[in-house]
Structure formats: C-alpha cells, structure tokens
Amino acid sequence: MRFSSVFLDELRSKNDIETVVAPYVQLRRSGRLLSGLCPFHGEKTPSFYVYPETQSYYCFGCGAGGDVITFIRTAENLSYPDAVRFLANRAGMRMPDEVIDDGIERLKKRCLSANREAAKFFHACLYSDLGNEGLQYLKGRGLTDSTIRHFGLGFAPNTWGSLIQHLRAQGFREDELIQFNLARKSKSGGAYDAFRNRVMFPIIDLQGSVIAFGGRVMDDAKPKYLNSSDTIVYKKSRGVFALNFAKNTGDRRFILCEGYMDVISLHQAGFTNAVAGLGTALTEEQALLLSRYADEISICYDADEAGRKAAEKAVRIFSSTNVKVKVLRLTGGKDPDEILKKHGPEKMRAILAGALNDTEFRLEQTKEGLDLSTADGKLSYANAAVQVLSLIANPIERELYASRVADETGVRKEAIAAQIAVKQKENRRTKERQRFRNIEQQLNGYEKSEFYPAGTPLKIRRAEEQLLASLFRNPDFYHSACLDLTDDDFISDTNRRIFHHLVSFIQAAQTPDIHSFNEVLSTEEMGHLSKLITGQDILANSPKECADYIAVLREGKRQRHPTDVSRLSDEDFLKLFSNNN
C-alpha cells in the first residue's frame, strides 16, 4: 500500500520522532542526540539513539532502526499501512481516500477477513445443534455464556467441509483458505477443513483482529491442541494470547500462563491481567512484547516437571529485559484452572502473594534432589547457589541472599562471598573471551548476518555497505562512477533492493531519505539501512573510491560465477588473457 509523498510528509511533520518514542523509552539528551534503553531487546546500558535532525533512530545493540513509521511498526507489531493509520490517528489526521494497494496488503486484508468470518462461523456453530457437545464441554469447564462471548469461543463441527462451504459462499477461494491455514489440501487435490470437532479459541491481536485459531479436543485424544501455523498475518513466536485484554486493565503486573483455558478461567475469576503464549515455549519476541506493557510478570506454569523447566527458561529469557519476574508455587491443583475450581479466587490471590522472585526461584531449583541435612547436600547447594548469586548485579541484594545461603548451609557468609567474587571473575573472563572471539570472527569475515549468505567475505560486505552509504549521502557519485553498476553486482538481496530503490530516486532527480524506504523494506531491513546511514565512519569522498568499492564487488562476483571457457567465442577467450582484464 502506497501513500502520497505529500500525505507522508505531513504525517511525519506532525509526529516528531522524539515525542513518539518517549512513551516507550526514557530518553536522555546527549549533545544533538537522544539515547535510552532499547525497547526491542533487553539491555542494561543504553545503545538506542534517536537522531532528531534526520527524524530517525538506530540501536547499536540489536540493529533496530528506521524512521517514526518503522518505530511504530516494530513497537506495536503493525503492518506498514496500520502504522501509518496509528500515527494519523495520533496526529488527528484523516487517512487519504485514495491509496495504491499492493498485492501483499490485499492478501493480508483478505486473510483477516477470512479469519473474522471463520470466528463468527465457529461461534454460531457453538450455539447450534452442531456445537452442543462443544458448548457442554465449555460449560462443564465452568465457563459462563458471558465469558464465552467475551473471548469469542466457538466450535468446529465434526464435518470435512462446513467451514469451506461457508467461506466459499462469502467469496473466498479454496486455495486462499489453504494459504490462510483454515483448510488443508487433500491427496486428491481438493480441500478439507483444518479444524474439526474441536472447541475453538480465536487469537486476537492488539488491534482487535482475529489472526489465528487454537482448537482443543474434548477428550484425551492427541494432539490435545491444534494451533494455526504461521501465515501472512500471524507469527506464533511473536503473539501473546489475551494481551489485547490485559493491556487495557491499567495493571502493569501480568500473570503468564501456559494455556488458553488457564487464562480464560483467571479472567472469569477477576484476574484480567492473565496472558499466555501461543502453543510454544516462551520466546524472546514474546518477552519483549510483554515488557512494553508490564513492569512485573508472575510466571504461572503447571506444577509438574515440564512446567518447572518451562519456568526456568522463561526466567532466563526475562532476565535480559527490565521486567521484574516472579514465579508462582502452585498448590492445591496442577494448574490455575483446577485451583480456581477447587478453592476459588482467594486461594489464587494467596499464591500470588507468596510468589518467589527470580533469585529465590533459582535458589529453590538448585535444592532439587539434594539432602541439606548432609554435608554433601549442603556443599552441592552452596556451590550451585554461588553461581546463581554471582549473576546478581546489585551488591545489597547479593549480600542479602549470601546471608540466607550461609544460614541454610552453615557455611560462613565471608567464605560464600569470597567464592562469589571468584565466580564473578570467571564470568567476566568468559564474557571477555567471547567478545574477542566475536571480534576475531568479524576480522576473518565470519561475522553472522541475516542480510548476507553464509560465508560472504567481510571485504565484500563492507564494500556493499560503504558504497550504498556513500551514494545515499552523495547521490552525484552515481552519475560519475556507478552508471554501469547493476542490482546483480550485489550479493545481498536486501542491499540489492536498497540500491534499486536508491537509483530510482537519483534518476528522478529526487533526494533520497530513509523515510522513502518504508514501503519496500521490512522493519529488520530498515534497521540495516539505518546502520548503513548512521554507522559508516569511513565513506567514499570521491567517485574514485566508489569505483574501488565496485571493483571489489565485481571481483567477488567473478569468484562466485567463474567463467565457463568452453562456452566462449574465440574472441572472448583471447580477452581473458589481455592486459585489460
């Protein structure tokens, strides 16, 4: 979807990047720049910078960057047109009536529309004769009609094509429904409903759109849950169930559960700040998303071995964010749903009040399987506790827990503190060795990057980046040094598209700026472009230096595609040995 340059210029002028970023990042002025802790990855030292002069931002820690539209795309997990709409509403601007809709945006709209119709169909089925079994199941789980309507729960009938038939009547094609994960392709080439004989949980994003579904069987059949696969509008690693409700409660303390039913039962009991992952273990993307809306997370996973391991992983992931983490010790039931049914909300409130913080949880985990009445048990616990405490940055907190471990083991606090100091020194050496390994890999051309094929020499990467940055700042160099440069000379697909778009501006005698790339680059690629623009200290100061970069690219291209001499004419064969080559 493309908007007119006049509209976008007005949009950006009314949405100064400093004021847009401020609600998400506590910014501090540093000369002409602003800095703060990056909202897109966990960090303790600021590496996120806002450049008011160019109305852009860049994080030197995770590589996120772009302009005000890119920021909202990433911060609110929105598509490009939805981010534009968000900023237009913020500025009190009316969206233009005429926009050019591209194929991707049309497909996204089509998918969301199909999901919305499917959700309505499933909900209607639940209250029809076809869904009586599903309704009885949900009522048997203690859910009220009000809760069922609030979450839009439904039922997929035990048929092979009811949903397909319904959606085809709404104008959707079978190939679209397969692409949207609402149908599956059969061996005969036809299609059948993806969800059958399951109670249905619509997954709703922060804008209120249905983006996917989870379906649960009503017995012990496997798999218990069937979840939508990733589509053009849905990435399960990035979504959080019921966050659309929890973020509006005004309570920045969230309860993180394992499953849909736990969340729904908690909401019905008054705990409307409960959320859950989407059929996967907690991911870094989900943790960062939650950190934008919550200051404290209470991890409320099942009281079994799998739940404890999942909680351990979640604590590790949240440790890289600024969110305060607690872990609930479930008693009186295996999960929140069972506890609420057996003991009511008061029991759940007591469990929340007795939650362990992340350090207490780690220390409790180190005691697993140890007999602290024996010397061996105390020694094993003390050694494991030292490792936990060595990771605490706050010296007061560290001393407090060192005293607690000393009391539990009978070891002098001074001895534990001395061992913590040794472990901290080992941790620093490990980090330093890793830092040097990273530097060595970069110098030897093994630096990993999603924007280059594996094994791309560092020399070629630098040449591509410095050439693009130079052309961005000095468009006139294109006419004097780069007229015969083509997209095919670049090894990086992203750099190839940046170059193509850059040249279109230069040839139209327009001044390129970062804002104009939002329509053709993803948020990750916008970060890469921001790095090129803000991070290049050594740039070509003349067309001759641009020509040198091009020579590096051409040499790399020849090495990737060596000449097949058997296919050359006699004349071209002789040219291989001329002094001009």
N, C-alpha and C positions, 0 to 999 in steps of 0.2 A: 504494500500500500504506500503510495507516494503522495506527499502534500506539497503545496506550492511553496517556493522559497520565501515569498512574502509572508505567508502564514507562519512558517517555522521561525523566521527572523523575529517576528513579533512575539511568538511563544517564548523564545529564549530571552528576549529583552525583558519580559515580564516574569521570568523565573531565573533570577540571579542564582548562580550555582552555589554561592555561599549560603544563601537562605534556604535553598532546597536541601543541601547536605546537612545543615546544622541540626535538624531533629534526629538525625541518625548518628552523627559524630560530634563529639565535643572538640571543636576546632580551636587551635591556638595560633595566633599570628606569629610568623617568623619572617621578618622583612616584608617582601611583597607577596609571600606565600602564606598558606594556612596549612596546618598539619594536625593530625589526630590519629587515634587507633582505628585501623581499617575495619569497616563493618562487614567485610566479606571474607575475612579469615581471622582466626584467633591470634592475637599478638599482645605483648606486654609493653613493647617500645614502639612509638608511632612511626609508621612508614608510609602513611597515607597523606598525600599532598593535594591541595586544591590550588589551581592557578587562576586567580581572578582575571588576569589580563587576557587569557585565551578562553576563559569560561570552561575549563577542563579540569580533570583530576587524574592522578595516577598513584598506584600503590607499588612501591618498590619491593614489597614483601611477597605479594601474590600475583602481581601483574594486572590487576583490575584497573581499568582506565576508560576514559571517554569524555563525553560532554554531559550536560544535565539530563538529556534524554536517556543516555546509556546508564547513568546512575539510577534513575527510577526504574528502568527495565530490570536491572540487577537487584536493587534493594526490594522492590515489590514483586519480583518474579513475573513481570509483564511482557507481553509482546511489544514490538515497536509501536504499532498504532494505539495499543492500550496505554502505553507510557505517554504518548502524545496526548491522549484523551485525559489522562490523570493530570498532566501539567496544565492543560487547557482549563479544566475544572478548577484547579488551584488558582489560576490567574483570572478566573471569571470570563474566559474567552469562549466564544461559540465555535464549535467544530465546523469546518467548512462543509458545505453541501456536496461539493464535487471533489472527490479524491480518486486517484487512479488505483484500483485494487489489483494487486498482483495475484498470481496463482497460489502462492503459499498462504496468504491471508484468506483467500476464498476457501481454501481447503480447511484451514483452522475453523473458520466460521461454520463450515459445513459439518465438521466433526462435533463442535459444541452443540449445534442444533440437533444433530442425531442423538447425542447423549441426553440432551434435555427431553426429547421426545421419548427416548427409551426409559428414562427415570419416571416420567408420567405414566407410561405403559405399565412398568413394574408396580408402581404404587396402586394403579387402578386394579391390576390383577390381584393384589393382596386382599382387596376388599370385594373380590368377586368369588364366584363358586370355584374358579380355577385355583384361587390362592388360599382357600380355607385352611389347608394344612399349614401353610406358612404363617397365617395370622394366629392360629392356635399355638404354634411354636413360640412366636414372639410374646404372646400374652402369657404363655407358660413360663417364659423367662422373666416375667414381671413387668413388662413394658406396657405403658398406658397408650391409648389412642393419641393423646396429646404428644407424647414423646415420639411415637411412630411418625406422626405428621411432621414434627419439628425436624427430624433427621431425614424425612423423605424416604423411609424404608419401603421396600416393595417385595415382590415375589416373581421369580422367573418360572413360568409354568412348565410342567413336565411334558413338553412337546418339542419337536425338532425345528419348527419354523414359525411360531406365533409372532415373535418379535420381528423377524424378517418381513413377514406378511404385513404387519402393522406399519413398519417403516417404509416399505415399498409403496404403500398407499399414501404415505406422506411425501413421496417423490424421491426417495433415496434408492440408489442402485446397490445391487448385491456386492459388487467389487468395492464400493465405498464402505459398506458395513464391515467387510473383511478387513479393510485397511484401518478402520476405527476400532477393531477388536470387539465388535458387537456380534460378529458372525465368524464362522470358520469355514474354510474351503474343504469340501469333501473330496474323497478319492475319485469320484465320478465327475468332478469339475463343478458341482453345484455348491450350495452353501447351507449351513445349518446354524442355529442359534448357539452362541458361545456359552451362554448361561442357561441351565435347565434345572428345574426342581431345586431351587436354592432361594433362601431369603436374601434380599439384595440391599446392599449398603452403597448409596451413591457417594462418591468422593467429590467434594466441592472445594473449589479454590478460594482465594481471598477475595475475589471479585463476585463470588456467588454463582459461578458457572460450574455445571457438572462436567468433570473432566475424565472420570473413570468410575469403575464399579468394583466392589468386592462382593462375592457370593458365598454364602455358608450353607452347608448341608444341614439337615435337621435330624441326623442320626450320627453314627460313628464312622460313616463312610470316609474314605480318603480320596482326594485331599479334602480336609475339613473346609479350608477356604480356597476359593479360586479368584485370583485378582487379575484385573486388566493388565495386559502387557503395555510397555511404553508406546505412546502414539505421538502424533504431531503436537498434541496439546497436553501430554501427560508424561512425566518422568517420575517413577515411583521413588527414586533416590532423593528427590527434592521436595516431595509433598509431605504434609502432616495432616492427619485426619482430625477434623473438628477445630482446626486453628481458626477457621472463619468465624466460629462462635467464641472461642476462648479469647481471642484478641480484643473482643468488644466488652469484656467483663469489667475492665478497669482494674483488674487484679494482675499484677505482673509476676505472680507466683503460679507456675503451671505444674500440673501433675502429668507426668509422662507414663502412659500405659503401653501394654503390648498389643492389645486388640481392640476392635470396634466395640464389642459388647461391653468391655470394661469401661470404655469412655462413655457410652450411652447410659449405662447404669449409673455412673457417677454424676452425669449431668442431671439425670432424673432425680437423683438424691440431693441435688443442690450444689454439687461440685462442678460448676460450669466452666472451670479453668482446666479441665482434663483434655488431653490430646493423645494421639498415638501415631506410630509410624505406619507405613503402608505395606505390610506384608514382608518387610525386610528388616534386618538389624539396623540400628541407628546409623545414619551416615553423617559425614562431616557437613554436607549440604543441609541436612535437616537440622543439625545442631546450630549452624549459623543462622538459619531461618528463625528458629525458636529464640535465639539470643537477641533478635531485633524486637521481640515483643515481650520477653520475660527477663527478669533480673534473677529469678530463682526457679530451679527445676527440681521437683521431687520425683525421683525415679521409682515407679510403682510397677515393677515386673513380677511375674509369677513366683511363688515361693517354692521353686524347685531348682534343680541343678542348672538347667538351661536358662532359667530366669536369672540366677546369680551370675552366670557367665556373661549374659547379655548386659546385666547391670554394670559389671566390671568394665566391659568395653565402652559402655555409654559414659561412665565416669572419665575414662581416658580421653574420649572424644571431647567432652565438655571442658576438660582441663585446659584446652587451648583457646577457650573463649573466656569472657569476663562474667559468665553466669555462675552464680552460687549454686552448688549441687548438693542435694540431699538424697539419701536412699532410704526407702521405707522398709521396715521389717514387718512383713505381713503375718499376722497371727489370727487364728480363728477361721481360716479359709485359704484356699490355694491362690485366689485372685480377688481383685476388688469386687467383682460382680457377686461372687459367693459370699464374701464377708458382709456386703450390704444386705443380702437376702437373709443371712443367718442372724446378724447382730445389729443391722441398721446403721444410719449415718453417724451416730455418736461414736461407735467403735472406729469408724474410718477417721473421724476427727482426732481420736486419741492416737491412732497410728501415725497420722501426720505430725502430731505434736511431738512424738517420740522418734522422729526421723534422725538418722545418722548423717553427719556431714561427710564430705568425700574422704577426709583423712580418717575419720572414725570407721567408715566403711572399709577402707583399705586395711586398716589395722585388724578389724574383725576377720577379714578374709585371710590374713596371714596366720590366724589362730586355727583355721580349719584343719582338723585331723591331728592337732597337737595336744599332748597332755601336759598342761602347765604345772602339774604337781610334781613333775620330774625335772631333773637338771637338763636332760637332753631337750625336753619340750620347751623349757624356758630359754635355752640357748638358741634354738631354732627360731623361736618367736622374736627374741631380741635382735638377731641378725636380719631377719626379714623386716622388722619394724624400722631398723636403721635405714634401710633402703627407702622405705616409704617416707620417713621424716627428712631424708636428705633432699627430697624434691620440694619441700616447703620453703618458699622464699621468705615469708615473714618470720623473723627470729623469735618474736614473742610467742607466736603460735607453735613454732618448733620446740621451744623450751617447755611450753605447757605440756605437749604430748610426750616429750622426752621424760618428764617427771612421771607421767602416767605409766609409761612403759617400765620405768625404774621400779615403781611401786608394784607392778604386776609380776616382775621377774626377780626382784630382789637385787638387781644389778645397780651399782651406784650411778646416779644421774651423770656425774662427771665422765664416767667411762663410756656411757652411751653417747654423750655429747662429743667426746673425742673421736669415737668411731663414726659419728655422723660427719664430722669435719673431714675425715679420711675419705669417706664415700663421696662427699661433695667434690673433693679434689679429683677423684676418679671420674666423676660425671663431667667435670669441666674438661679434663683431658680427652674424654671420649668425644665431646662436642667439638673440641678443637681439631682432633684428628679427622672427624667427619667434614669439618669446614675445609681443611686442607685437601681432603680427597675431592671435594666438590670443585675447588679451585683447579686442582690438577686435571680433573676431567674436562673442565672448561678450556684450559690451555691446550689440551691434547685433542680438542674437538669432539669430546664425547658428551657434551652438555645435552641433557634431555630437553626436548621442547615438543609440544603438541603441534607446532606450526611447521615442523620440518620432518622429512622422512628420517628414519633411524640411520645413524652413521653419516649424516651430512657433515662435511668438514666445517670447522669453525670459521675458516677463512672465507668460505662461500656465504655462510650465514651473515658474517659481518659485512661482506661486500653488498649483499642484497639490502640489508638494513640501512647501511650508511648511504647507499645510492638513493633509496626511497626517501630517507630523511633529508638528504641534500636537495632532491627535486622538490620536496614539499616546501622547503624554505627558499629555494632558488629556482622557481619554475622556468626561468630563462635558460637554465643549463640544458633543458630538454632539447631545444632547437639547435644548440651549438654542439651537443655531444651525444644525444640519445635518440636521434631520429630513426636510426636503424635498429634500436632496441625493441624487442617484442616480448609479449607475455611469456612465450615459450622459453625465454632465456632464464626465467626464474624457476628454481627447484621447489619453492614453497607455494602451495596453492593459494594461501592467504596473501602472500606478497604479490603473487601474480594478479589477484583481483584488486589489490590496493593500487598496483601500478596501472592497471587498465582504467580504473576509475579516475586516477590522478591525471592520466594523459587526456581523458575526455574533458576534464576541466581546463587543462592547459591549452588544448587545441581550440576550445571555445573562448579563449582569452579571458577565463574567469580565474579568480584567485582561490586556490583550494584551501579548505579549512576542515578541521576534524569533524565539525557538525554535519557536513555533507555526506559522511560515510555511514551514518546510522542505518540508512535504508538498505545497504548492501553487505554490511558486516554483522556478525553475531556480537554479543556482548564480550565474549572472550577475545574475538578478533579486534574489537575496538580497544581492548586493553593492550593488545600487541601493537596497534597503531599508536596509541598514546606513548608506549615505550619508545617507539622509533622517534617520535617528535620531541619528547622531553628527556630521553635518556642518552641521546647521542652527543657526546662531548667533542668527538673528532669528526668533523664533516668536511666534505669536499669544498674547498674555497675557490675552485676553478673548474671549468669544463674538462680540463686535462685530468684532474683527479677523478671525475666521474667516468672518464674514458678508462682509467686504470681499474676502477671497480667493474666496469663492463667486461674488460679483458679477463678478469678473474672468473666472472660468470660464464664467459664463453669457453674458457679452458675447462671449467667444471662440466660444462655441457658436453664438450668433446670427450671427456673421460667417461661420462655416463653413456654416451652414444658413440662409440668408436666407429670410424668409417669402415664400411664393408667394401674393400678394394675390388672385390670380384664383380661389383655392380657398376664400377666407374667406367666412363669412356676413357680412351687413351689420353685425351687432352686433360681430363680431370685427374687421371692417375699421375701424369707428369707434374701437375700443380702441387701435389703432395710433397715434392722434393725441391720446389722452388724456394728461394730465399724469402719470399713474401709470406710464407706460411710457417 
